[in-house]
């Protein structure tokens, strides 16, 4: 764990160095596509020297100067399964983005959607040495949070303080400079499978790139698809990707829960391919052009040509009604939403003040999905598109790029995490010692 703390601090320093140079790349490694955006941080001044109010407010520090996507290879369920294929796909996307930006990129911030994320809520408190809270006190209270047993083969991906309290005043965002006697902290810790992280890090290194940051794509999608009020009052972002569906819950502008369902749009395509006995490419075309989850009387009369080039006339001229297609797609979509519902119940989503649910990701573009989701999830549901950022091509403004845009915001305005503070060296490894002492007391 100490090695992880140092590695995350090293990545944060690398990100700052890359931003000081002015250029950094964003890499969203998904099961269906790999997207790369090149950002330039050149201190763009707003027109007239005044910060704009609107969709671009607060985003004038950077602009997108290169963008490229390529079909994903070697990635399943949001995790790398084929190192050589994934390396070629990442190289293709990065080189195309560099060519558009006409600049070489050495550092990337990457996101991924799988790796079986698990959320933990931690808390700790300390007495203030002085009557005023300082950054050293924040480091001490973070180190006082009891580290849970996340299990073997797991690593910490995010460890964010979500709430501070001074004496009896809770809900503080930043207690530094405020007076009190006792400082308490609530922290959200997200652990993922260590093998998935190590494979991604190795793959990025094989592409002659330096990793300057890692993030969960569910977290990144929530940053871009949720509006400010939703992040403040409580909302869930469901990122329906190709191989996995990410889930993140925000409140008070902090992520408090994240999970992943190992099903996505590719599973719907696979069901169509198996049910209609057509190739995957044909099934994807049919799903995109004619797909849906709610059948009406008109759909019985709407016929779809399956096509084909097998040479068999009867097979190549087959036709089905749209109702039959919906009958194949709907059960899988319902299964995905039921799994999401289960995870929302586990997280206690019903207790939040505002129970807004935002659907985003390329898989959320199925017609009628919002109505089906409202019936299954039983909440207010809307479709979410990523925020507008300067220089983003029109082709990259759809829901499928919510994680990529969120990663840009994560790079420009990262939230404070555990490793951003100087945890005392003698305090950090003491977690295992504390557990050993407690075990000794309980058993002897």
C-alpha positions as CSV (number, residue, x, y, z in Angstrom):
1,X,0.0,0.0,0.0
2,X,2.9,2.4,0.7
3,X,4.2,1.7,-2.8
4,X,0.7,2.6,-4.2
5,X,0.7,5.9,-2.2
6,X,4.2,6.8,-3.7
7,X,3.1,5.8,-7.2
8,X,0.0,7.9,-7.1
9,X,2.0,10.9,-5.8
10,X,4.5,10.3,-8.7
11,X,1.7,10.3,-11.2
12,X,0.3,13.6,-9.8
13,X,3.8,15.2,-10.1
14,X,4.0,13.9,-13.7
15,X,0.6,15.4,-14.5
16,X,1.7,18.8,-13.1
17,X,4.9,18.6,-15.2
18,X,3.0,17.8,-18.3
19,X,0.5,20.6,-17.7
20,X,3.4,23.0,-17.2
21,X,4.8,22.0,-20.6
22,X,1.3,22.7,-22.0
23,X,0.3,19.4,-23.6
24,X,-1.3,16.2,-22.2
25,X,-3.3,13.4,-23.7
26,X,-6.5,11.8,-22.5
27,X,-7.0,8.0,-23.2
28,X,-10.3,6.3,-22.7
29,X,-9.8,2.6,-23.0
30,X,-13.2,1.0,-23.6
31,X,-14.5,-2.4,-24.9
32,X,-15.9,-1.0,-28.2
33,X,-13.7,2.0,-28.9
34,X,-10.5,3.7,-27.7
35,X,-10.6,7.5,-27.7
36,X,-7.7,9.8,-27.4
37,X,-7.9,13.6,-26.9
38,X,-4.9,15.9,-26.9
39,X,-5.3,18.9,-24.6
40,X,-3.3,22.2,-24.6
41,X,-3.0,24.2,-21.4
42,X,-1.9,27.6,-22.6
43,X,-3.7,29.9,-20.3
44,X,-6.4,31.0,-22.8
45,X,-7.8,34.4,-21.8
46,X,-11.5,34.9,-22.0
47,X,-12.8,37.4,-24.5
48,X,-12.5,40.9,-23.0
49,X,-10.5,39.5,-20.0
50,X,-13.7,38.5,-18.2
51,X,-14.6,34.9,-17.3
52,X,-17.6,33.8,-19.4
53,X,-20.9,32.7,-17.8
54,X,-22.5,29.7,-19.4
55,X,-21.6,26.2,-20.6
56,X,-17.9,27.1,-21.1
57,X,-17.4,29.0,-17.8
58,X,-14.4,27.7,-15.8
59,X,-13.1,25.7,-18.7
60,X,-11.0,28.4,-20.3
61,X,-7.7,26.9,-19.1
62,X,-7.5,24.3,-21.8
63,X,-8.7,23.4,-25.3
64,X,-8.8,20.2,-27.3
65,X,-6.4,20.3,-30.2
66,X,-6.4,16.7,-31.3
67,X,-9.0,13.9,-31.2
68,X,-9.1,10.4,-32.6
69,X,-11.0,7.2,-32.0
70,X,-10.4,3.6,-33.2
71,X,-12.1,0.3,-32.8
72,X,-11.1,-1.3,-29.6
73,X,-9.2,-4.6,-29.8
74,X,-7.9,-6.8,-27.0
75,X,-10.3,-5.3,-24.4
76,X,-13.2,-7.2,-22.9
77,X,-15.5,-6.1,-20.0
78,X,-13.4,-2.9,-19.8
79,X,-10.2,-4.8,-19.1
80,X,-7.2,-5.6,-21.3
81,X,-7.3,-9.3,-22.3
82,X,-4.9,-9.1,-25.3
83,X,-1.8,-7.0,-24.7
84,X,-0.5,-6.9,-28.3
85,X,-3.9,-6.1,-29.8
86,X,-4.6,-3.4,-27.2
87,X,-1.2,-1.9,-27.7
88,X,-1.8,-1.6,-31.5
89,X,-5.2,0.0,-30.9
90,X,-3.8,2.5,-28.4
91,X,-0.9,3.4,-30.7
92,X,-3.3,4.0,-33.6
93,X,-5.6,6.3,-31.6
94,X,-2.7,8.3,-30.0
95,X,-0.8,8.7,-33.3
96,X,-3.9,9.9,-35.1
97,X,-4.6,12.5,-32.3
98,X,-1.0,13.6,-32.4
99,X,-1.2,14.0,-36.2
100,X,-4.3,16.2,-35.9
101,X,-2.7,18.3,-33.0
102,X,0.7,18.4,-34.8
103,X,2.4,17.9,-31.5
104,X,4.1,15.0,-29.8
105,X,2.6,13.7,-26.5
106,X,4.6,11.9,-23.8
107,X,2.1,11.8,-20.9
108,X,-1.4,10.4,-20.8
109,X,-4.2,10.2,-18.3
110,X,-6.2,7.0,-18.8
111,X,-9.6,5.6,-17.7
112,X,-11.1,2.1,-17.8
113,X,-14.5,0.7,-16.9
114,X,-14.0,-2.8,-15.5
115,X,-11.8,-4.2,-12.8
116,X,-14.6,-5.0,-10.3
117,X,-14.7,-1.7,-8.3
118,X,-15.7,-1.8,-4.7
119,X,-16.6,1.2,-2.5
120,X,-15.7,1.8,1.1
121,X,-16.7,4.6,3.5
122,X,-14.0,5.5,6.0
123,X,-13.9,8.0,8.8
124,X,-11.3,9.4,11.2
125,X,-10.8,12.2,13.7
126,X,-8.0,14.0,15.4
127,X,-7.5,16.7,18.0
128,X,-6.0,19.9,16.5
129,X,-2.6,20.9,17.8
130,X,-3.5,24.5,17.3
131,X,-6.9,26.1,17.3
132,X,-6.7,26.6,13.5
133,X,-6.9,23.7,11.0
134,X,-3.9,23.4,8.7
135,X,-2.9,21.2,5.8
136,X,-0.8,19.1,8.2
137,X,-4.0,18.5,10.2
138,X,-5.8,17.3,7.1
139,X,-3.0,14.9,6.4
140,X,-3.2,13.6,10.0
141,X,-7.0,13.1,9.9
142,X,-6.7,11.3,6.6
143,X,-4.0,9.0,8.0
144,X,-6.3,8.4,11.1
145,X,-9.0,6.8,8.8
146,X,-9.0,3.1,9.5
147,X,-7.9,1.3,6.4
148,X,-10.3,-1.5,5.5
149,X,-9.2,-5.0,4.5
150,X,-9.7,-4.6,0.7
151,X,-8.4,-8.2,0.1
152,X,-5.5,-9.6,-1.7
153,X,-4.9,-8.6,-5.3
154,X,-6.7,-5.3,-4.9
155,X,-5.4,-1.7,-5.3
156,X,-6.8,1.7,-4.3
157,X,-7.9,3.7,-7.4
158,X,-9.5,6.7,-5.7
159,X,-9.4,7.9,-2.0
160,X,-11.2,11.2,-1.8
161,X,-12.2,13.1,1.4
162,X,-15.9,13.8,0.9
163,X,-16.8,15.7,4.1
164,X,-15.0,17.5,6.9
165,X,-16.3,18.5,10.3
166,X,-14.9,20.9,12.9
167,X,-16.3,20.2,16.3
168,X,-20.1,20.2,15.6
169,X,-20.0,21.9,12.3
170,X,-20.3,19.4,9.5
171,X,-20.5,19.6,5.7
172,X,-17.2,21.6,5.3
173,X,-15.6,21.4,1.9
174,X,-12.2,22.8,3.0
175,X,-11.5,23.3,6.7
176,X,-8.1,24.9,6.3
177,X,-7.9,28.2,8.1
178,X,-11.0,27.6,10.2
179,X,-10.9,27.4,14.0
180,X,-11.9,24.5,16.2
181,X,-10.7,21.8,18.5
182,X,-11.5,18.4,16.9
183,X,-11.3,17.7,13.1
184,X,-13.2,14.8,11.6
185,X,-13.3,13.5,8.1
186,X,-15.3,11.1,5.9
187,X,-13.5,9.5,3.0
188,X,-14.6,7.4,0.0
189,X,-12.2,4.7,-1.0
190,X,-12.6,2.8,-4.3
191,X,-10.6,-0.3,-4.8
192,X,-10.2,-2.3,-8.1
193,X,-8.5,-5.5,-9.2
194,X,-4.8,-5.0,-9.2
195,X,-4.2,-7.1,-12.3
196,X,-6.4,-4.9,-14.5
197,X,-4.4,-1.7,-13.4
198,X,-1.1,-3.4,-13.9
199,X,-2.1,-4.6,-17.4
200,X,-3.2,-1.1,-18.4
201,X,0.0,0.5,-17.0
202,X,2.1,-2.1,-18.8
203,X,0.2,-1.5,-22.1
204,X,0.7,2.3,-21.9
205,X,4.4,1.8,-21.2
206,X,4.7,-0.4,-24.3
207,X,3.3,2.4,-26.3
208,X,6.3,4.6,-25.2
209,X,4.0,6.8,-23.1
210,X,4.2,7.8,-19.4
211,X,1.1,7.4,-17.3
212,X,0.2,10.7,-15.5
213,X,-3.0,9.6,-13.9
214,X,-5.7,6.9,-13.6
215,X,-9.4,7.2,-13.1
216,X,-12.6,5.1,-13.2
217,X,-14.6,5.8,-16.3
218,X,-17.8,5.8,-14.2
219,X,-16.4,8.6,-12.1
220,X,-15.2,10.5,-15.2
221,X,-18.6,10.1,-16.9
222,X,-20.4,11.5,-13.8
223,X,-18.1,14.6,-13.9
224,X,-19.2,15.5,-17.4
225,X,-22.8,14.2,-17.6
226,X,-24.2,15.5,-14.3
227,X,-25.0,19.2,-14.0
228,X,-23.8,21.1,-10.9
229,X,-27.2,20.8,-9.0
230,X,-27.3,17.0,-9.6
231,X,-23.8,16.6,-8.2
232,X,-24.7,18.7,-5.2
233,X,-28.1,17.2,-4.3
234,X,-27.5,13.6,-5.2
235,X,-27.7,11.8,-8.5
236,X,-26.6,8.5,-10.1
237,X,-24.8,8.4,-13.5
238,X,-25.2,5.2,-15.5
239,X,-22.5,4.9,-18.2
240,X,-23.7,2.2,-20.6
241,X,-20.6,1.2,-22.6
242,X,-19.9,-1.7,-24.9
243,X,-18.6,-4.3,-22.5
244,X,-19.5,-2.9,-19.1
245,X,-22.0,-0.5,-17.6
246,X,-20.5,1.8,-15.0
247,X,-22.4,3.3,-12.1
248,X,-21.4,6.2,-9.9
249,X,-23.3,8.2,-7.3
250,X,-22.5,11.8,-6.5
251,X,-23.6,14.1,-3.6
252,X,-22.1,17.3,-2.4
253,X,-20.0,17.3,-5.6
254,X,-18.1,14.2,-4.5
255,X,-18.4,10.6,-5.7
256,X,-19.6,8.4,-2.8
257,X,-20.2,5.1,-4.6
258,X,-19.1,3.4,-7.8
259,X,-19.7,0.0,-9.2
260,X,-19.7,-1.8,-12.5
261,X,-22.0,-4.3,-14.3
262,X,-20.1,-6.7,-16.6
263,X,-22.7,-6.3,-19.4
264,X,-23.2,-3.6,-22.1
265,X,-24.2,-2.8,-25.6
266,X,-22.0,-5.6,-27.1
267,X,-24.0,-8.2,-25.3
268,X,-27.2,-6.8,-26.9
269,X,-25.4,-7.0,-30.3
270,X,-24.4,-10.6,-29.5
271,X,-28.0,-11.6,-28.7
272,X,-29.1,-10.2,-32.0
273,X,-26.4,-12.0,-33.8
274,X,-27.3,-15.4,-32.2
275,X,-31.0,-14.9,-32.4
276,X,-31.1,-13.9,-36.1
277,X,-28.0,-16.0,-37.2
278,X,-26.3,-13.0,-38.7
279,X,-22.6,-11.7,-38.4
280,X,-21.8,-9.3,-35.5
281,X,-21.3,-6.4,-38.0
282,X,-24.8,-6.9,-39.4
283,X,-26.3,-7.2,-35.9
284,X,-24.6,-3.9,-34.9
285,X,-26.0,-2.2,-38.0
286,X,-29.5,-3.5,-37.4
287,X,-29.3,-2.5,-33.7
288,X,-28.2,1.0,-34.6
289,X,-30.7,1.7,-37.4
290,X,-33.8,-0.2,-36.2
291,X,-33.2,-1.1,-32.5
292,X,-35.6,-0.3,-29.6
293,X,-37.0,-1.6,-26.4
294,X,-40.7,-0.6,-26.6
295,X,-42.9,-2.2,-29.3
296,X,-46.0,-0.5,-30.8
297,X,-48.6,-1.6,-33.2
298,X,-46.7,0.0,-36.1
299,X,-43.6,-2.2,-35.5
300,X,-45.5,-5.3,-36.6
301,X,-45.7,-3.8,-40.1
302,X,-42.2,-2.4,-40.2
303,X,-40.0,-5.0,-41.9
304,X,-36.2,-5.1,-41.7
305,X,-34.0,-6.6,-44.4
306,X,-31.3,-8.7,-42.8
307,X,-29.2,-8.9,-46.0
308,X,-26.1,-11.0,-46.5
309,X,-23.7,-12.3,-49.1
310,X,-23.7,-16.0,-48.4
311,X,-24.9,-16.9,-52.0
312,X,-28.1,-18.5,-50.7
313,X,-31.0,-16.5,-52.0
314,X,-33.5,-17.4,-49.3
315,X,-31.0,-16.7,-46.5
316,X,-29.8,-13.4,-48.1
317,X,-33.3,-12.0,-48.6
318,X,-34.7,-12.8,-45.1
319,X,-36.9,-10.1,-43.4
320,X,-38.1,-9.7,-39.8
321,X,-40.4,-7.3,-38.2
322,X,-39.2,-4.6,-35.8
323,X,-41.3,-6.2,-33.1
324,X,-39.2,-9.4,-33.3
325,X,-36.0,-7.3,-33.0
326,X,-37.3,-5.6,-30.0
327,X,-38.2,-9.0,-28.5
328,X,-34.6,-10.0,-28.7
329,X,-33.1,-6.7,-27.4
330,X,-35.5,-5.9,-24.5
331,X,-34.7,-8.9,-22.2
332,X,-30.9,-8.1,-22.2
333,X,-31.5,-4.4,-21.6
334,X,-33.9,-5.3,-18.7
335,X,-31.3,-7.6,-17.2
336,X,-28.7,-4.8,-17.3
337,X,-31.1,-2.3,-15.7
338,X,-32.1,-4.9,-13.0
339,X,-28.4,-5.3,-12.1
340,X,-28.1,-1.6,-11.8
341,X,-31.2,-1.4,-9.6
342,X,-29.7,-4.0,-7.3
343,X,-26.5,-2.0,-6.9
344,X,-28.4,1.2,-6.3
345,X,-30.3,-0.5,-3.5
346,X,-27.1,-1.8,-1.9
347,X,-25.7,1.8,-2.0
348,X,-28.8,3.2,-0.3
349,X,-29.6,5.5,-3.2
350,X,-33.2,5.9,-2.0
351,X,-32.1,7.9,1.0
352,X,-30.6,10.7,-1.1
353,X,-32.4,14.1,-1.2
354,X,-32.6,14.1,-5.0
355,X,-32.8,10.7,-6.7
356,X,-32.1,11.8,-10.3
357,X,-30.7,9.1,-12.6
358,X,-28.7,10.1,-15.7
359,X,-28.2,7.7,-18.6
360,X,-25.1,8.2,-20.7
361,X,-22.7,6.2,-22.8
362,X,-23.1,4.9,-26.3
363,X,-25.3,2.1,-25.2
364,X,-27.9,4.6,-23.8
365,X,-28.9,5.7,-27.3
366,X,-31.4,2.9,-27.8
367,X,-34.9,4.4,-28.5
368,X,-37.3,4.1,-25.6
369,X,-34.6,3.3,-23.0
370,X,-35.5,6.2,-20.8
371,X,-39.1,5.0,-20.3
372,X,-38.0,1.4,-19.6
373,X,-35.3,2.7,-17.2
374,X,-37.9,4.8,-15.3
375,X,-40.2,1.8,-14.9
376,X,-37.4,-0.5,-13.6
377,X,-35.4,2.0,-11.6
378,X,-38.5,3.8,-10.4
379,X,-36.9,7.3,-10.4
380,X,-36.6,10.4,-12.5
381,X,-34.5,9.5,-15.5
382,X,-33.0,11.6,-18.2
383,X,-30.4,11.2,-20.9
384,X,-27.1,13.0,-20.3
385,X,-24.6,14.4,-22.8
386,X,-21.1,15.5,-21.9
387,X,-20.4,19.2,-21.2
388,X,-19.1,21.4,-24.0
389,X,-15.4,22.0,-23.9
390,X,-13.4,24.2,-26.2
391,X,-12.1,22.7,-29.4
392,X,-14.0,19.4,-29.0
393,X,-15.0,18.1,-32.5
394,X,-18.7,17.7,-33.3
395,X,-18.1,14.0,-33.7
396,X,-17.0,13.7,-30.1
397,X,-19.9,15.4,-28.4
398,X,-22.2,12.4,-28.1
399,X,-23.0,10.4,-25.0
400,X,-20.4,7.8,-25.9
401,X,-17.7,10.4,-25.1
402,X,-18.9,11.3,-21.6
403,X,-16.0,9.5,-20.0
404,X,-13.5,11.1,-22.3
405,X,-14.8,14.6,-21.6
406,X,-15.0,13.9,-17.9
407,X,-11.4,12.8,-18.0
408,X,-10.5,16.2,-19.5
409,X,-12.2,17.9,-16.5
410,X,-10.4,15.5,-14.1
411,X,-7.1,16.5,-15.7
412,X,-7.7,20.2,-15.5
413,X,-9.4,20.3,-12.0
414,X,-8.6,17.2,-10.1
415,X,-10.3,16.7,-6.7
416,X,-8.1,16.4,-3.6
417,X,-7.2,12.8,-2.9
418,X,-5.4,10.9,-0.2
419,X,-2.0,11.2,-1.9
420,X,-2.2,14.9,-2.5
421,X,-1.3,15.4,1.2
422,X,1.9,14.6,2.9
423,X,0.9,11.7,5.1
424,X,3.4,11.2,7.9
425,X,5.6,8.2,7.0
426,X,5.3,6.7,10.5
427,X,1.5,7.0,10.4
428,X,0.8,5.4,7.0
429,X,2.1,1.8,7.5
430,X,0.6,1.8,11.1
431,X,-2.7,0.6,9.8
432,X,-1.5,-3.0,9.7
433,X,0.0,-2.6,13.2
434,X,-3.3,-1.3,14.5
435,X,-5.1,-4.3,13.1
436,X,-2.6,-6.6,14.6
437,X,-2.9,-5.0,18.1
438,X,-6.7,-5.1,17.9
439,X,-6.6,-8.7,16.9
440,X,-4.3,-9.5,19.8
441,X,-6.6,-7.8,22.3
442,X,-9.7,-9.5,21.0
443,X,-8.2,-13.0,20.9
444,X,-5.9,-13.0,24.0
